Amino acid sequence: MICVADSFDAMNSNRVYRKKLTRELVLAELEKNRGTQFDPRVADVMLGLLRDGRIKIGE
């Protein structure tokens, strides 16, 4: 859970070396790494929350 949350925060935040990622890129990264970097069950919950708008991307 912490890995998914920390990765989401990193992708959804401006950094010194890059701007935050778009909504599409955040979702794509979570999907791409589901089952490898991220536990698939946790990634599915996060993806569901993001798609339902219960967690906002870019705010």
ChimeraX commands (.cxc) that place a marker at each C-alpha (Angstrom):
marker #1 position 0.00,0.00,0.00 radius 0.5
marker #1 position 2.77,2.39,0.91 radius 0.5
marker #1 position 4.59,1.74,-2.37 radius 0.5
marker #1 position 1.49,2.54,-4.43 radius 0.5
marker #1 position 0.67,5.64,-2.37 radius 0.5
marker #1 position 4.26,6.92,-2.47 radius 0.5
marker #1 position 4.53,6.33,-6.20 radius 0.5
marker #1 position 1.22,8.10,-6.81 radius 0.5
marker #1 position 2.40,11.06,-4.75 radius 0.5
marker #1 position 5.67,11.22,-6.69 radius 0.5
marker #1 position 3.87,11.08,-10.05 radius 0.5
marker #1 position 1.23,13.60,-8.95 radius 0.5
marker #1 position 3.72,16.17,-7.62 radius 0.5
marker #1 position 5.96,18.68,-9.33 radius 0.5
marker #1 position 9.61,17.85,-8.88 radius 0.5
marker #1 position 12.71,19.94,-9.42 radius 0.5
marker #1 position 13.56,17.83,-12.46 radius 0.5
marker #1 position 10.05,17.49,-14.00 radius 0.5
marker #1 position 6.44,18.59,-13.84 radius 0.5
marker #1 position 3.78,16.29,-12.39 radius 0.5
marker #1 position 2.44,13.68,-14.76 radius 0.5
marker #1 position -0.90,13.95,-16.50 radius 0.5
marker #1 position -3.88,11.93,-15.34 radius 0.5
marker #1 position -3.45,9.58,-18.31 radius 0.5
marker #1 position 0.22,8.96,-17.54 radius 0.5
marker #1 position -0.42,8.31,-13.84 radius 0.5
marker #1 position -3.10,5.74,-14.68 radius 0.5
marker #1 position -0.90,4.17,-17.36 radius 0.5
marker #1 position 2.06,3.82,-14.97 radius 0.5
marker #1 position -0.09,2.19,-12.31 radius 0.5
marker #1 position -1.51,-0.21,-14.90 radius 0.5
marker #1 position 1.90,-0.97,-16.43 radius 0.5
marker #1 position 3.51,-1.80,-13.07 radius 0.5
marker #1 position 0.51,-3.65,-11.61 radius 0.5
marker #1 position 1.73,-7.13,-10.70 radius 0.5
marker #1 position 5.43,-6.25,-10.92 radius 0.5
marker #1 position 6.31,-3.16,-8.90 radius 0.5
marker #1 position 2.86,-2.93,-7.27 radius 0.5
marker #1 position 0.73,-5.60,-5.64 radius 0.5
marker #1 position -2.08,-6.09,-8.17 radius 0.5
marker #1 position -4.83,-5.97,-5.54 radius 0.5
marker #1 position -3.57,-2.69,-4.11 radius 0.5
marker #1 position -3.05,-1.22,-7.58 radius 0.5
marker #1 position -6.61,-2.21,-8.53 radius 0.5
marker #1 position -8.02,-0.43,-5.47 radius 0.5
marker #1 position -5.99,2.71,-6.23 radius 0.5
marker #1 position -6.97,2.64,-9.91 radius 0.5
marker #1 position -10.63,2.29,-8.92 radius 0.5
marker #1 position -10.43,5.24,-6.52 radius 0.5
marker #1 position -8.74,7.38,-9.16 radius 0.5
marker #1 position -11.20,6.43,-11.91 radius 0.5
marker #1 position -14.20,7.04,-9.62 radius 0.5
marker #1 position -12.84,10.49,-8.77 radius 0.5
marker #1 position -12.57,9.69,-5.06 radius 0.5
marker #1 position -8.87,10.54,-5.30 radius 0.5
marker #1 position -8.10,13.50,-7.53 radius 0.5
marker #1 position -5.15,13.64,-9.87 radius 0.5
marker #1 position -3.47,17.00,-10.27 radius 0.5
marker #1 position -4.91,18.66,-7.18 radius 0.5
marker link #1:1,2 radius 0.2
marker link #1:2,3 radius 0.2
marker link #1:3,4 radius 0.2
marker link #1:4,5 radius 0.2
marker link #1:5,6 radius 0.2
marker link #1:6,7 radius 0.2
marker link #1:7,8 radius 0.2
marker link #1:8,9 radius 0.2
marker link #1:9,10 radius 0.2
marker link #1:10,11 radius 0.2
marker link #1:11,12 radius 0.2
marker link #1:12,13 radius 0.2
marker link #1:13,14 radius 0.2
marker link #1:14,15 radius 0.2
marker link #1:15,16 radius 0.2
marker link #1:16,17 radius 0.2
marker link #1:17,18 radius 0.2
marker link #1:18,19 radius 0.2
marker link #1:19,20 radius 0.2
marker link #1:20,21 radius 0.2
marker link #1:21,22 radius 0.2
marker link #1:22,23 radius 0.2
marker link #1:23,24 radius 0.2
marker link #1:24,25 radius 0.2
marker link #1:25,26 radius 0.2
marker link #1:26,27 radius 0.2
marker link #1:27,28 radius 0.2
marker link #1:28,29 radius 0.2
marker link #1:29,30 radius 0.2
marker link #1:30,31 radius 0.2
marker link #1:31,32 radius 0.2
marker link #1:32,33 radius 0.2
marker link #1:33,34 radius 0.2
marker link #1:34,35 radius 0.2
marker link #1:35,36 radius 0.2
marker link #1:36,37 radius 0.2
marker link #1:37,38 radius 0.2
marker link #1:38,39 radius 0.2
marker link #1:39,40 radius 0.2
marker link #1:40,41 radius 0.2
marker link #1:41,42 radius 0.2
marker link #1:42,43 radius 0.2
marker link #1:43,44 radius 0.2
marker link #1:44,45 radius 0.2
marker link #1:45,46 radius 0.2
marker link #1:46,47 radius 0.2
marker link #1:47,48 radius 0.2
marker link #1:48,49 radius 0.2
marker link #1:49,50 radius 0.2
marker link #1:50,51 radius 0.2
marker link #1:51,52 radius 0.2
marker link #1:52,53 radius 0.2
marker link #1:53,54 radius 0.2
marker link #1:54,55 radius 0.2
marker link #1:55,56 radius 0.2
marker link #1:56,57 radius 0.2
marker link #1:57,58 radius 0.2
marker link #1:58,59 radius 0.2
view
